Amino acid sequence: MPEPSPTAPDDRTISSEQFYSAPKTPQGRPMRAFPKSTPPDHKLAGSLPNANTTMEAAEIDSQLSKEMKGHFVGSMPPRVFIAKLVQKSGLPECPYNATAWARVYRPSYTKEDEMYEPFVTAVAAFTPGMKFVDTHKHPDNDANGYAPDVAGYDLDDFPDSGKTTDFSKMSIFLEFKLDKDADPFEDPPVPAPKTFNKKNFHFERDTKESKLFRSQIGRYSASISGTQFRLHTFSVSIYGGRARFIRWDRAGAIVSQSFDYLQSPDILSFFFWCYSHSSRRDQGHDPSVSKPSNVEAYDASEAFMREKNISYDKFLKVMVPDRENSHIETPVLIPCPLEYLCHSPFARATRPTPAYDMIGKRLVFMKDYWRPKDNLKEGDIYAHLHDHGVQHIAEFGAGNDVRDHVTLTAKFAKEQWSCFRAPGENMESMMPELVQYRMTLLAIGWRLDDYYCTKNFVSAVKDAMEAHDDAYFKAKVLHRDISAGNILLTSKGGLLIDWDMSVMIDPKPQIARRPKRTGTWQFMSVKLLEKPDKVQDILDDRESAFWVILWIALRTRYSHSVEDDVEADELLPMFDHSFTNKRGKTKGGEGKRSFLTKPIPVAFDGVPHLNALLTELRKAFRDHVLEDGANKEEFRSQGWLVGILQKYLNKSPWPTSDYPNTLEFVRKLTAGNKRSAGAQFRRTRTVT
């Protein structure tokens, strides 16, 4: 396919993980102020897609175990777990077999895989309509090569021939350990002695093996919810002759007490009997998502081929609620397989994807994620921005909270049996109730690092910061997540997108409002990285724009440094740097501070105006970091950053056809990634 013209914007498509939009604006809608800020948190869900260095499996497990800490609510009595979370009325009588699970564990076993086939044989008697299989030797290459020990599938949704492990079809998973001491959780004593203090009790065991096991089952849960539309997921962990049930949602996980399934076989039998007789909704499948008819799929396929020259043959039908009346829903079709973006089971799990609007008969983008219940809806934020004439923001189609889809973990954290503890935090801030939100988006564009010339991406950043200025000075809104993924290229210029984590400016003294946030670690300011409790302000966002320009340039332009033969691309790890201090707070910024304050000259070949721009901004933010800048108030003034960007954009000449050069090590980061529908859409260019 020929390349687009170097002298005019092309019609390349947007990254499915980076496109968002703005709504049409009803008049006079008020916007509630958020008086507090949120400290940054270096989480896999937000930082891994932008990482400049590869992460080994052990490093991912270590990071994930830290992120998951404090998100497990236990220990719920197993019979109560079944009654509250699995069992429904009208259930046929469960068959009883006192020796049903006797062969699953025997003291003579020396390897845990000796437990798998006896379990698969035994569970069949209690799971009509399902099939359980040993999956431990069959990694799913479409989900990072993960494979649980045993997986359960619905018979009408069993993996295709030749694929045993398929997270996109998996209903439930099990993980086994031969030793009962491998249990990653510890139940409080029963009966509890008078001296027992539940507030000081640690339900999550702190051994290396326990952390690894929690990370392992967390990865599997994330793989199911990341390749499907799920409200929640169930799993069973078996340690020797004991077992636990776990219910996962995006806020946390409810864990049952450990029980002896050899002495009380009816508990395990009844769980699987109830689960297999449950509706797909009760098992955790999203009822607002279904399979389209052949005619509907054909219409969507024709639209993608006609408008973007992309061929899709598999789709899901997703219902998008109306902004004014959530009971009115618009069906859209999204291509499959889904792009696996969120690597954590506990996250907002933002899922943007191209879609075909069945009512409007056009291509749109759909964004689905889980938002804190007390936060403003993204549509209301955009309405406020439009009311105040904010430019360079996109258009909105439909969107609202999805039906009754709310996480339950926080609710059960209040139960008497709960050992949930959040040192130094109240429960609501540590584990907020999350609501599923879904919206469609009308603008079409492409990712910032897919520019057609260097001036193109710098101009897009300038447009985005004009939107940022308008929002801040006209609408009194601070964006708080200026990143490469939130600045969109279009044929009409740049758009600043993804406003769902923005806040209203409040003149009152501010403190951190939640212990964690979903942000983009790589682009945060030095002071935010160094001081997690710092209240974010306009200079932090403006500094983020500088890091966006530098990050894109380092990844896509040929560059050199004259100091110590340092290659410019060797600076990229400073964007990922983080560490955890003794108080458990994640910090970073050391490399960025050094870059700003030390004379490490970096230049990019053939773009002198870009080099001059970066030099001026580097000096300005150095003064800010060192707090010795004489123009500190000027740095906060309206139009300051936009003016500098425009000054250099007005200079000539700029190259007109310097397409991005992908660095070899960046290519390695994406080697072997899942060929998802979204990734295909992202890579495709359409020339008109």
PyMOL commands that set and color helices and strands:
alter all, ss='L'
color gray80, all
select helices_A, chain A and resi 44-50+57-68+78-85+112-114+116-126+155-157+180-182+198-200+208-227+265-276+280-283+294-308+378-387+409-412+427-430+448-450+454-473+484-486+521-523+526-530+538-556+568-575+590-597+608-626+632-635+640-649+664-670+677-683
alter helices_A, ss='H'
color red, helices_A
select strands_A, chain A and resi 72-76+130-134+150-154+172-177+233-239+242-248+253-256+259-260+289-290+315-321+329-335+351-357+362-372+396-406+434-441+477-478+487-490+493-496+503-504+559-561+579-580+586-587+602-604
alter strands_A, ss='S'
color yellow, strands_A
deselect
rebuild
show_as cartoon
